[in-house]
Structures are given as structure tokens and as C-alpha cells.
Amino acid sequence: MRDLALLHRVLSEPTRLAIAQQLLREDLAPGEIGQRFELSSSLVAHHVAALVDSGIAQRRTSENDARRSYLRLSHHDPAATQLVTAGLTHHLPNRIVFVCTRNSARSKLAAALGRQQSLPCIDAGTRPAQAPHPQAVALADKHDLELDAQTHHLDEVLQGDDLLVAVCDNAHETLPRSAHRLHWSIPDPVPRGNESAFRAALDELSIRLPHLLTLPPDTRSTR
């Protein structure tokens, strides 16, 4: 049984709650947490350990650079998610651009899911493939998702007021920093190439998408 008292205790600390609320929208490396909340490395380590040990968040090693890791909210834990989302507002950006390296799977599926929910979405890649991956196309057909049949380079579609969501570690770690960019560390299904890997990516995207519109308060640590 989930220890709700522990969840409340961990999230009762204001900075830790603010970190968890930001993790609703994006995955963050420890260094990014330190910069965002103006925390020392020791305080970052303290808060990250509390969030991970309680099960509110999880660590994941970057697929692009194994020296890096990202903290991600345990989106599949309804008890933790309910506590973190309490009282937050929502904001709809003008347009959402989902980007991955090849624009063949994760970004395609993310944008298709967004369009299914009437969100203004497109997809692109930093080094686009010639066509979407066949497994992504098959999975989209299976779930009645409208997958864009063309691949696009990010430079061709990005506009100044877009919200850019990098759904792969490589794109996140190679793109210039921007105040209008978020990161979801979604495992790449292409190397495995089977339906279960693509299904796992779709499930992860599906559970994250509603929280993309959550607008955390602009909170800074009081340390």
C-alpha cells in the first residue's frame, strides 16, 4: 500500500514541491535543477534523493551521453501525481513542436496524440529520416492516430513563439538552450524495432501529454 504520509512529508518542503511540479512538464538533469532553482549541488542531491527514495521521481541515464542522467516524475503513480498537480493552472501554447533526432517515431507519435486531443501540434527532427518508421505507422493506424507521412527538419518548421518539446536525449543535448523548450527523456523504440517498444513509447507519451499544459508557478528556492 502506498505510504501517503511519506508523500505528503516529502512534498511539504516548498522547493521540493516546486521541483516536482516542474517535473510534471519536463525531465531535468541535476545541473538543470540547480540552475532553475538556484540551488547548490549539495541541496540538489538532497532534494533529488528525497524524491527518488519516496518513489515520486525516478532517475534515467541519457541515451545520448551515459555520463548524464535525468530526473523524471513517476507519472504512472496516481497518488504522487495527484498531490503534485493540486492547485496548478493550465496554459495552451500557440503551437507545440515535438522534436527527436530522426523524426520517424517518438516525435511523430507525440504530435499525432496531441492532434487527437485537439492540440496545435507538429513534429520535426534534427536529422530527419526519409520516412516515418513502419512500426510507428502501424501503431498509429491501430490507434486511429493521424500520423504525418512526411518528415521535416526542425529549421524548416520552427517559429519564434512555438513551444519546443524534445522527446529524445540526443535532440535535447544538441539543440541550443531556449526558454521555450522542454525535454522528455523517452527511450528510443527504433533500436529494438518491435511493437512492444513502440507501444511503450506511445504509452509514455500518452501519460505525459496532459501534464504538458500544466503551468507551474515561477518559484525560486528560499534556501
N, C-alpha and C positions, 0 to 999 in steps of 0.2 A: 504494500500500500504506500502511496506517495506521501512523504513527510511534508505536509503543508506548512507546519510550523517552521521547518528549516527554510523553505522557500520564502516565507514571509520575513524571516530573520535576515536572510542574505539580501533580499531586495529592500529591506528597510533602510539600508545605507544609501544616502542620496546619490553619490557618484556611481555606485554600483548599479543602482536602478537606471540612471541615465545611460550608462554603457549598455545595459540590457535592452533599453528602449531603442538605442541606435542599432543594435544587432538585429532588431526586427527587420530593418530595411537593408542592411548590408553586413557582410563579413569584414572583420578588421584584423590586421596584424597587430601584435602588441605595440610596435612602434607607432602605428597609426592611432591606436587608442591613446598613447601618451601624448601625441601631438594634438589630437582632437580635444582632449580633456585637460591638457596642460598638467600632466602627471609625471612624476619621476618614474624611472624604470622599476624601482622597488615597490612603489604603490601600484603600478600597473600589474606587476607579478602578483601582488597580494589580492587585488580585485579579480584578476583572471583565475587564480587558484580557487577563490571562493565560488565563482560562477561555475567552474568546471566540476569541482568536488560536489557541489549541490545538484549537478545534472542540469542546471539551467542553460549552460552552454557547453560546447564541445570544441576541441582543437582539431584542426585538419592541416596536414602538410601540403604545401603547394605542389601542384603537378609540374609547374614550370621550374621552380627553384626549391629543391628539398631543404635548403637552409632556412626557408621561410615557413611560417605557419600562420593559420588564420583562426580566429575565434568566431564561431557561428552559433546562433541561438538554437536550442533544441526545439525546432518548430513542431515536431511531432508530439511534444509533451503539452497537452491542453491545459494542464494546471499551471505550468510555468508561463505559457503564452497568455493566459487569461490575466494573470497578475501583472505581467509586463505591459499589456495593452490597455489596462484600465485608465480611463480618462484622457487618452490621446485623441487628437483630431486627425482628419484626413485631408489630403491635398491632391488634386488631379493635375499633373503637369500638362503642358500643351501637347507634348508628344514624347513617347518613350522609345528609345533606340536600344535594342538588345544587341550586344556585340560579342562574338567569340572569334577565334582565330580564322577558321575556315568558312564560317557562315554556312555550315552544312547540317548542323544538328541542334545544339543547345539554343543558339540564338533564334533559329527558325521555329523551334517548338515553343519557346518563350513568347515570341511575338504572336504566334497563332493562338496560344492560350489567352493572351491579352485581348486580341481581337474578338475572341469568343465571348469575352466579358465586356465588350463594347469600349475597350480602352484604345486610345490612339497610339498604335504600335507599328514599328517597322523593325527590320533586322539587318545586320551587316557584319562584315568580317574585316580583320586587319590584313589577312592574306587569303582572300576568298578562294574556295574550290570552284570547279567548273559547274557543279550542280549539287543540290541537296543530297544527303546520304540516303540510299534506298530504304534503310531501316527507319529513318525519320519520316520519310514519305509514307511508308506503310503504316507506321504508328499514327500519324496524323489522320490518314484515311479511316483507320479503325475507330478513332475517337471524334470523327466529324470535325476536325480542325482544318481551317483553310491555310495551308502552308504555301508560302510564296515559292513558286517554282524557279525563280531566278536568284542567283547570289549577287551580293552587292559589296563594293568596297566602302568602308566607313567614310572615307573622304568624299565620296560621291553623294552621300545622303545626309550627313550630319549638319544640323543648323544650330545657330547660336543659343536658342532657348530650349533645346532638347534636353531631356534627362537621359543620360547615357548609363546603361546598366551592363557592365562586363560580366558575362556568365562563365568566364573561364579565367584561370590564373594567369595564363600567358598574356592575354589581352590586357588584363589589369596591370600586370607588371611591366608592360612595354609601352602603354599609352601614356601621354603626358598627364600630369595631375590636373584635376579640374574640380571646381566646387559643385559642378552639376554631374558628377559621376559616382555611381555606386558599384559595389562588387559583390557578386555571389560566387562562392567557390564551389561550383558544380562539377563533379567528376565527369571527365570526357568519356562518353559511351563508345566512341568510334574505335579505339584500340581493341576493345572486347568484341564489338561488332554484332552482338546477339540481341535478341528482342528484350531480354530481361535488363540489360544495361541501358537501353534506350528508355524502357519503361521506368526504370529507377530515376533517370534524369527527368522524365516528364512528371513523375510524382513529386520530386523535389521542387521543380519549378511551380507546380500547381499549388503547393502548400505555402510557397513564399510569395506568390503574386499578390494576394490580398494585402499583405503587410507592406508592400512596396508603396502604397498610398498613405501609410501611417506617417504622420509628421511629428517626430519627437521634439520636445522643447529644446531651445538653444541653451543648454545647461553647461556651465563650466564648474569644475571642481572648486570647492572652498578649501580643500586640503586641511 
